[in-house]
Amino acid sequence: MLAAPPSRSFVTLLGVFAVAWTVIWILVGVWTRHEVQTLKQVSGTVVTSGRAVKQTGDALQGLGAIPFVGGDVARVGRQVSTAGVSAQRSGRQSREAVQSLSNLLGISIALIPSVPMLALFVVTFRLVRRR
């Protein structure tokens, strides 16, 4: 035998709880997104450092004309420049990854706990309306 549908006061209370629950989790999702976005600063630092390393390598390559050691210095300079370019590329890629991750986490944290609660509220509300 089926139980009686919930009362209107219960549905009102459940509605208030569902709205509060949803708002709280949306705020937690927004806050999480913001906090993860702060990791982009690290990516910016890597790009800036990579630029400085590349400039250092370029300067070392300019010393290639020095007799006896110039060839070795130029070779090391090329390696340093390559490392700088690689660091810049890596910093840009990590910035994009942080952006994607922050969006995904923010949306997931906001929706995953909220959708079941809102579905429960809708089902309960429909039961009361049928009554």
N, C-alpha and C positions, 0 to 999 in steps of 0.2 A: 504494500500500500504506500502511496506517495504521501510525503509530509505536506503540510499546508505551505503555500508560498510565503516568503518573508513579508513582514509588515512594511508599510511605507516609512516608518521611522528608522527601521533597520537599513532600508535601501538608502535613505538620506545619509545616515551615518556612514554606510559603506561608500557612498559617493564622495563624501568629504574626505574620508580616508584615502580613497583611490586618487583623488585630485592631489592631496598633500603628498602622497607617495610618489606620484608621477612628477610633481614639481621638484621634490627633493632629488630624485634620481636624474632629472634633466640638469639641475644645478650641479650635481656631482659630475655628470658627463662634461658639462662646459668647463668646470674647474680642472678636470683631468686633462682635457684638450689643451687648456692654457698652460698647465704645468709641463706637459710633454713638449709643447711648442718652445719652451725655454731652452730645450736641447739644441735648437737651431743656432744658438749663440756659439756653442762648441764648434759647429760646422763652419760658422763664419770665421772663427779663430783659426781653424785648420786651413781655410782658403787664404787668409791673410798670411799665415806662416808659410804656406806653400809658395806664395808670391815672393816673400822675402828670400826663401831658399833658392828659388829660381834665379832671382837677381844676383844672389851671391855666386851661384854656379856660372852665370853669364859673365860676371866680373872675373872669376877665375879663368875662364876660357880666354879672356883677353890677355892673360899673362902667358899665353902659349909661345910668344916670341922670345921669351927669356932663354938664353943659351943653357944647355945641359938639363935643366929641370922643366923647361917650358912645356915640353910634350906631355910629361906626367901631370903637370898642373892643369893643362887643358883637358886631358882625359878625365881627371877627377872633376873638373868644372862641368863637363858634359854630364857626368853621372849625377852631380848635385842638381843641375838644371832639370834633368829627367825626374829626379825625386821630387823636386818642387812642383813640376807640372802634375805629377801623379797625386801629390797631396792636394793640390787645388781641385783636381777632378773628383777625388774622393770626398772632399768637403762639400762640393756641390751636390754630389749624389746623396750624401748623408742628409743634407738639408731637405732634399726632396722626399727621402724616406721618412724623416721625422714629420714632415707635413702630412704625408699620407697616414702614418701611424697615429698621429694626434687626432686626425679626423675620424679614423676608424674606431679608435678607443672611445672618443667622446660620444659618437653615435651609439656604439654598442652598449656602453655603460648607461646611457640614457634610455635606450629602448628595451634591452633584455629584461630588466626587472619591471618595467612599466607596462609592457604589452599584456602579460598575463593578468596583471591587476585590473587593467581597463577591460579586458575580456570578461573577467569575473563580474565586474560591475555591470557591463552591458547585459550579460545573461541574467543576472539577478534583477535588473531593471525590467527586462522583458517579462520575467515571471510575474512581477508585481502588476505590470500593465495588463496582462492576461486576466488577472484576478479582477 
